[in-house]
Amino acid sequence: MEDLFGKKEKFFPAREIKKPDFSSFVAFDIETTGLKRKSEIIEIGAVKVINGSITDSFSELVKPKELISPVITSVTGITNKMVQNADGISAVLPRFARFAGNNVLVGHNALSFDCPIMGHWADIYGVYIGGDVFDTLRFLRYRCEPFPGMESRMLSYLCEYFGIVSDTFHRAAADAEATAKLYFELQQKAVPKKT
């Protein structure tokens, strides 16, 4: 996968899937210590979808080497105390990779954020993540006709727009489930752009 930072990932060599024409996948999300490619992952959440139904879930906090800043805690609700007994990314990432298998990965802003960061840590620890990626945000931006009255592409706004109920945002498992539901809304309602 050629990410926006211009680096080819060795252990996360995903290709972008551009059409929502599948009904089985793993929707995923991560929370991190920052917005840079080398930021540490502090949570991974995912749901497995088989033929349109959520069949399994994955949710793990990750203990980073650096402290979680108050800014990140204010956004995610994840504190240093919450992660103090969690495993590090070297243990959690292989478990996520096994959960995901070779399924298509669906994420919101995944190709600009989640994949480059996860790819960085996958390369460091030699953890192969095999699925190709469908990015709901990229699909909305570049591959479908605009929805009437849509004012934002933030996940929380899109959930409200499409009537998707989510108890919380910026927690990985909840965002992964919301992304799975958003995918199906796009699959049913989006009109592909004419090329």
C-alpha positions in Angstrom: 0.0 0.0 0.0 1.4 3.4 -1.0 0.3 5.6 1.9 0.1 9.4 1.9 3.6 9.5 3.5 5.1 7.9 0.4 6.3 4.6 2.0 5.5 1.2 0.7 4.5 -1.0 3.7 6.1 -4.5 3.6 3.8 -6.2 6.1 0.6 -4.3 5.3 0.6 -4.4 1.5 -3.1 -3.5 1.1 -4.7 -2.4 -2.1 -7.6 0.0 -2.2 -11.0 -1.5 -3.0 -13.1 1.1 -4.7 -16.6 -0.4 -5.0 -18.8 -1.5 -2.1 -19.9 -4.7 -3.8 -19.2 -7.2 -1.0 -21.0 -8.1 2.2 -18.4 -9.9 4.2 -15.5 -8.0 5.8 -13.8 -6.7 8.9 -14.5 -3.1 9.9 -11.7 -1.7 12.1 -10.5 1.4 13.9 -7.6 2.5 16.0 -7.0 5.1 18.7 -3.5 6.6 19.0 -1.3 8.9 21.0 -1.2 11.4 18.1 -1.8 12.0 14.4 1.7 11.1 13.1 2.6 8.0 11.3 4.8 6.9 14.2 2.2 7.6 16.8 1.6 4.7 19.2 -1.6 2.7 19.0 -3.6 2.7 22.3 -6.7 0.8 21.2 -7.7 -1.5 18.3 -11.4 -2.3 17.7 -13.0 -4.4 15.0 -16.1 -6.2 14.0 -16.3 -9.2 11.7 -19.2 -9.1 9.2 -20.3 -12.2 7.4 -23.0 -11.9 4.7 -24.2 -8.6 6.2 -24.3 -9.6 9.8 -21.9 -8.9 12.6 -20.6 -12.2 13.8 -17.6 -11.4 16.0 -15.8 -8.5 17.6 -12.3 -7.6 18.7 -11.5 -4.9 21.3 -8.2 -4.4 23.0 -6.5 -1.5 24.8 -2.7 -1.2 24.1 -0.1 0.0 26.5 2.1 2.6 24.8 5.7 3.4 25.7 4.9 7.1 26.0 2.3 8.6 28.3 -1.1 9.4 26.8 -1.5 13.2 26.8 -4.5 14.9 28.4 -5.5 16.1 24.9 -5.8 12.5 23.7 -7.6 11.4 26.9 -10.1 14.3 26.4 -10.9 13.0 22.8 -10.9 9.2 23.4 -11.6 8.9 27.1 -8.6 6.5 27.3 -6.4 7.2 30.3 -2.9 6.0 31.3 -4.5 4.1 34.2 -6.8 2.2 31.7 -3.8 0.9 29.7 -1.3 0.3 32.5 -2.0 -3.4 32.6 -2.6 -3.8 28.9 -0.3 -5.7 26.5 2.0 -3.7 24.2 1.4 -3.4 20.4 3.9 -6.3 19.8 1.4 -8.7 21.4 -1.9 -7.0 20.4 -1.2 -6.5 16.7 -0.7 -10.2 15.9 -4.0 -11.0 17.7 -5.7 -8.4 15.5 -4.0 -9.8 12.4 -5.3 -13.3 13.2 -8.8 -11.9 13.8 -8.8 -10.0 10.5 -7.3 -12.9 8.5 -7.4 -12.1 4.8 -10.8 -10.4 4.9 -11.4 -7.1 3.3 -10.8 -4.3 5.9 -13.3 -1.5 6.0 -12.3 1.8 7.8 -13.3 5.4 7.8 -10.3 7.5 6.8 -8.3 4.3 6.9 -6.0 4.9 4.0 -4.8 8.3 5.4 -4.7 7.5 9.1 -5.3 3.9 10.4 -3.4 2.0 7.7 -0.2 4.1 7.7 0.1 3.9 11.5 -0.8 0.2 11.7 1.5 -0.4 8.7 4.4 1.3 10.6 4.0 -1.0 13.6 3.4 -4.1 11.5 6.7 -3.4 9.7 8.5 -2.9 13.0 7.3 -6.2 14.5 7.0 -8.2 11.3 3.2 -8.8 11.7 1.6 -9.5 8.3 -1.9 -7.9 7.8 -3.3 -9.3 4.6 -6.6 -7.7 3.8 -7.3 -5.1 1.1 -9.0 -1.9 2.3 -12.2 -0.1 1.5 -12.2 3.4 2.9 -15.7 4.8 3.5 -14.3 8.4 3.6 -12.5 8.1 0.3 -15.6 6.6 -1.3 -17.7 9.5 -0.1 -15.1 12.1 -1.3 -14.1 10.6 -4.7 -16.3 7.8 -5.8 -19.9 8.6 -5.3 -22.3 11.4 -6.1 -22.8 13.9 -3.2 -25.6 13.2 -0.8 -28.1 16.1 -0.5 -27.6 18.3 2.6 -24.5 16.4 3.8 -22.4 19.0 5.6 -19.6 16.9 6.9 -17.8 13.6 6.4 -16.9 13.0 10.0 -18.1 9.6 11.3 -20.2 11.1 14.1 -22.0 13.4 11.6 -22.5 10.6 9.1 -24.1 8.4 11.7 -26.5 11.1 12.5 -27.2 11.8 8.8 -28.0 8.1 8.1 -29.7 7.4 11.5 -27.0 5.1 12.7 -27.1 4.7 16.5 -23.8 4.7 18.3 -23.3 5.1 22.1 -19.8 6.7 21.8 -17.3 8.0 19.3 -13.5 7.9 19.4 -13.5 4.5 21.0 -12.2 1.9 18.5 -14.8 -0.9 18.9 -17.8 1.5 18.7 -16.3 3.3 15.7 -15.6 0.0 14.0 -19.2 -1.0 14.4 -20.5 2.4 13.3 -18.2 2.1 10.2 -19.7 -1.3 9.3 -23.2 0.1 9.5 -22.1 3.2 7.4 -20.7 0.8 4.8 -24.0 -0.8 4.3 -25.8 2.6 4.1 -23.3 3.5 1.4 -23.7 0.2 -0.4 -27.5 0.7 -0.5 -27.8 4.4 -1.1 -24.7 5.7 -2.8 -24.7 6.5 -6.6 -21.3 5.9 -8.1 -19.8 8.9 -9.9 -19.8 8.7 -13.7 -16.3 8.4 -15.1 
